[in-house]
């Protein structure tokens, strides 16, 4: 199965978010290293896995997530 790897700017264009929002708010809270993104060759560059992100975007929120918003 082939995967689509995106830079932060390419991901921002696809999901209509500012690249800074991805870097500062989504990365490491919603987008997790090893699942949604990786650092090729252990470097600084980050590549996002589009298929993983797309699947999670359409996933219904869990009851725990919904309850957290009510507290």
Sine and cosine of phi, psi and omega as CSV:
sin_phi,cos_phi,sin_psi,cos_psi,sin_omega,cos_omega
0.00,0.00,0.83,-0.56,0.02,-1.00
-1.00,0.06,0.49,-0.87,0.00,-1.00
-0.85,-0.53,0.42,-0.91,0.00,-1.00
-0.98,-0.22,0.86,-0.50,0.00,-1.00
-0.98,-0.21,0.74,-0.67,-0.07,-1.00
-0.81,-0.59,0.56,-0.83,0.17,-0.99
-0.97,0.23,0.14,-0.99,0.03,-1.00
-0.86,0.51,-0.67,0.74,-0.02,-1.00
-0.92,0.40,-0.65,0.76,0.03,-1.00
-0.92,0.40,-0.65,0.76,0.06,-1.00
-0.89,0.45,-0.69,0.72,0.01,-1.00
-0.85,0.53,-0.65,0.76,0.02,-1.00
-0.91,0.42,-0.63,0.78,-0.02,-1.00
-0.95,0.32,-0.63,0.77,-0.08,-1.00
-0.98,-0.21,0.07,1.00,0.08,-1.00
0.87,0.49,0.70,0.71,0.11,-0.99
-0.87,-0.49,0.42,-0.91,0.10,-0.99
-0.95,0.31,0.65,-0.76,0.03,-1.00
-0.82,0.57,-0.56,0.83,0.03,-1.00
-0.90,0.43,-0.59,0.81,0.04,-1.00
-0.90,0.44,-0.66,0.75,0.03,-1.00
-0.88,0.47,-0.75,0.67,-0.03,-1.00
-0.91,0.40,-0.67,0.74,-0.17,-0.99
-1.00,-0.05,-0.46,0.89,-0.09,-1.00
-0.89,-0.46,-0.60,0.80,-0.08,-1.00
-1.00,-0.01,-0.64,0.77,-0.04,-1.00
-0.90,0.44,0.77,-0.64,0.03,-1.00
0.96,0.28,0.07,1.00,0.17,-0.99
-0.87,-0.50,-0.75,0.67,0.04,-1.00
-0.96,-0.28,-0.69,0.72,0.02,-1.00
-0.99,-0.13,0.90,-0.43,-0.16,-0.99
-0.95,-0.30,0.66,-0.75,0.03,-1.00
-0.90,0.44,0.69,-0.73,-0.02,-1.00
1.00,-0.01,-0.28,0.96,0.06,-1.00
-0.91,-0.42,-0.86,0.52,-0.06,-1.00
-0.99,-0.14,-0.37,0.93,0.02,-1.00
-0.49,-0.87,0.27,-0.96,0.05,-1.00
-0.52,-0.86,0.23,-0.97,0.03,-1.00
-0.92,-0.40,0.97,-0.22,-0.05,-1.00
-0.88,0.48,0.69,-0.72,0.05,-1.00
0.86,0.51,0.40,0.92,0.04,-1.00
0.94,0.34,0.27,0.96,-0.05,-1.00
-1.00,0.07,-0.23,-0.97,-0.01,-1.00
-1.00,0.07,-0.46,0.89,-0.04,-1.00
-0.90,0.44,0.63,-0.77,0.02,-1.00
-0.91,-0.42,0.72,-0.69,0.12,-0.99
-0.86,-0.51,0.75,-0.66,-0.01,-1.00
-0.99,-0.11,0.59,-0.80,0.01,-1.00
-0.99,-0.10,0.97,-0.26,-0.11,-0.99
-0.85,0.53,-0.70,0.72,-0.07,-1.00
-0.88,0.48,-0.62,0.79,0.03,-1.00
-0.93,0.37,-0.68,0.73,-0.01,-1.00
-0.92,0.39,-0.70,0.71,-0.01,-1.00
-0.88,0.48,-0.68,0.73,0.01,-1.00
-0.89,0.46,-0.67,0.74,-0.02,-1.00
-0.95,0.30,-0.48,0.88,0.02,-1.00
-0.90,0.44,-0.55,0.84,-0.05,-1.00
-1.00,-0.05,-0.08,1.00,0.00,-1.00
-0.96,0.27,0.69,-0.73,0.01,-1.00
-0.92,0.39,0.59,-0.81,0.03,-1.00
-0.92,0.38,0.51,-0.86,0.02,-1.00
-0.98,0.22,0.29,-0.96,0.03,-1.00
-0.89,0.46,-0.56,0.83,0.03,-1.00
-0.89,0.46,-0.66,0.75,0.02,-1.00
-0.90,0.43,-0.68,0.74,0.00,-1.00
-0.91,0.41,-0.65,0.76,-0.02,-1.00
-0.93,0.36,-0.56,0.83,0.02,-1.00
-0.87,0.49,-0.60,0.80,0.01,-1.00
-0.93,0.37,-0.33,0.94,-0.02,-1.00
-1.00,0.04,-0.25,0.97,-0.06,-1.00
-0.99,0.17,0.00,0.00,0.00,0.00
